[in-house]
Amino acid sequence: MNRHSIEFPGTGISGDDVISKLKSLKMNDAPWRNGRMFGYIYHAGDRESRVIEQAYHMFCNENALNPSLFSSLRKLENETVAMVADLLHAGEDYAGNMTTGGSESILVAVKTGRDWARKHKPEIREPEMIAPVTTHPAFSKAVDLTGVTVRYAPISEDKKVDVDAIEKMINSNTVMITASAPCFPYGVIDPIEEIGAVAKKHNLLFHVDSCLGGLMLPFVEDLGYEIPPFDFRVSGVTSISADIHKYGYSPKGASVIIYRSHELRKSQYFVMSSWPGGLYASPTMLGTRSGAPMAAAWAALKTIGRDGYVRMADRVMTSTARMREGIEAIPGLKVMAKPVMSIFAFTSEKHDIYRVGDELAKRGWNLDKLQFPSALHMTVSYCNTGHEDEFLSALKESVAAVEGHKIRDASSHVLISVVRAMSKLLPVKWFRKLTSRFTGSMDSKEKGAATTGAAAYGMMVAIDNRENVDEIMLDVLDKLYTV
Ligand SMILES: Cc1ncc(COP(=O)(O)O)c(C=O)c1O
């Protein structure tokens, strides 16, 4: 038996033993109920969660692959899509499906673009899509899988995509444009109305990725904040992805993809009528589809309701404003763009911001790291509200702890120069060997906090040859998913 393997269980162990093993595994996870984790957990509070979790358990065995056997799931899916379509002002002819998350919604949206072009623009042999550089990597993954080529459009000073640049990039192969409402890195909404007009003028599809904002922006608008039009009210928008497992506060595995018309959605479907196993049809990427996240998402929308979402959005917006203002009051820190809802990034020209992130992580606060330029990221949701003072004092302490360190201290500066030079000169295999020592620290855990060591991360960001960084990341993934 090789050293990585685990023997398949012989005699089953008792249920109590299974659960106690699971409990002990869970104890190593970073805590989130203390409000110190941003962006990975969206939790509605205990009353709502009890209902949502009960709905999840009720449907954990049911399979949405066959809608005639499980008509409950078909109804739950259709109603969930309908409720979100109503929120996003989809017209009479809208059509949509539930998927397992933002990445799957985006994947099917890109596949739809490709297949729509095959039908309506058969002269296009090599379909292309234009996307802002800030769009989520799910688009890169989607084009990789569908054979569409993506061309990235630059962003302007305000971090929104440059619409003139998009229009200049359109060529005879372009089939679709995408933009974010809002984008993950800076929390700003791209100019959806202007892009919609460009898409219409050139007869292109236009997908709005509102995975983050779809279940938040409408309620922020209800509160009286000014939100630029981002949904189906913009006539050029042809599809929208919106995740219920984010600001819809349902368990993971729930997103919707909505199209302006039934005709367009047909390009999303997969059917096979020649299989000996029977007539096969599936609406999204998966075959077997768990009923649990569908029922839970439906339950979340029903039990929280518009009133509840508006109340939660109000707390989140107030909390975001306090955190943002508190960060800006700390000398040396700067919020990178005015967030439209509750997502933003902050950077520093004075301090090594990754070290600040590591100091925060030591204190139990988990913030993602951004690059180009280096920054820390905040996704404030309901479970973070009420913790603003604690957060700001931890941040002040963290900044004080790195005070006096240059942006990169001498040793890591030398290390980065050496690694950069090596990255240009060495064949990939050797380069990987050289860097494997540093990347070992990339999944290190400190006090239950997922720290990604500032030095290792800084090194990766500084390497000009991004293909080498990709290779290192493949190695890191490989290590992570090995027993
Ligand atoms: C803007 C945006 N789009 C898409 C996604 C992908 O969503 P998921 O992780 O559910 O696949 C994310 C995830 O954070 C996101 O922020």
The ligand as an SDF file (V2000), in Angstrom:
LIG
                    3D

 16 16  0  0  0  0  0  0  0  0999 V2000
  -18.3210   38.2270   -8.4590 C   0  0  0  0  0  0  0  0  0  0  0  0
  -18.2490   36.7410   -8.2970 C   0  0  0  0  0  0  0  0  0  0  0  0
  -18.6580   35.9550   -9.3050 N   0  0  0  0  0  0  0  0  0  0  0  0
  -18.6130   34.6120   -9.2260 C   0  0  0  0  0  0  0  0  0  0  0  0
  -18.1440   33.9880   -8.0920 C   0  0  0  0  0  0  0  0  0  0  0  0
  -18.0630   32.4840   -8.0540 C   0  0  0  0  0  0  0  0  0  0  0  0
  -18.9710   31.9800   -7.1370 O   0  0  0  0  0  0  0  0  0  0  0  0
  -18.8390   30.5210   -6.4970 P   0  0  0  0  0  0  0  0  0  0  0  0
  -17.6490   30.5760   -5.5860 O   0  0  0  0  0  0  0  0  0  0  0  0
  -20.1460   30.3420   -5.7940 O   0  0  0  0  0  0  0  0  0  0  0  0
  -18.6600   29.5390   -7.5810 O   0  0  0  0  0  0  0  0  0  0  0  0
  -17.7260   34.7690   -7.0090 C   0  0  0  0  0  0  0  0  0  0  0  0
  -17.2160   34.1440   -5.8010 C   0  0  0  0  0  0  0  0  0  0  0  0
  -16.7910   34.7940   -4.8790 O   0  0  0  0  0  0  0  0  0  0  0  0
  -17.7650   36.1880   -7.1190 C   0  0  0  0  0  0  0  0  0  0  0  0
  -17.3340   36.9700   -6.1390 O   0  0  0  0  0  0  0  0  0  0  0  0
  1  2  1  0
  2  3  1  0
  2 15  2  0
  3  4  2  0
  4  5  1  0
  5  6  1  0
  5 12  2  0
  6  7  1  0
  7  8  1  0
  8  9  2  0
  8 10  1  0
  8 11  1  0
 12 13  1  0
 12 15  1  0
 13 14  2  0
 15 16  1  0
M  END
$$$$
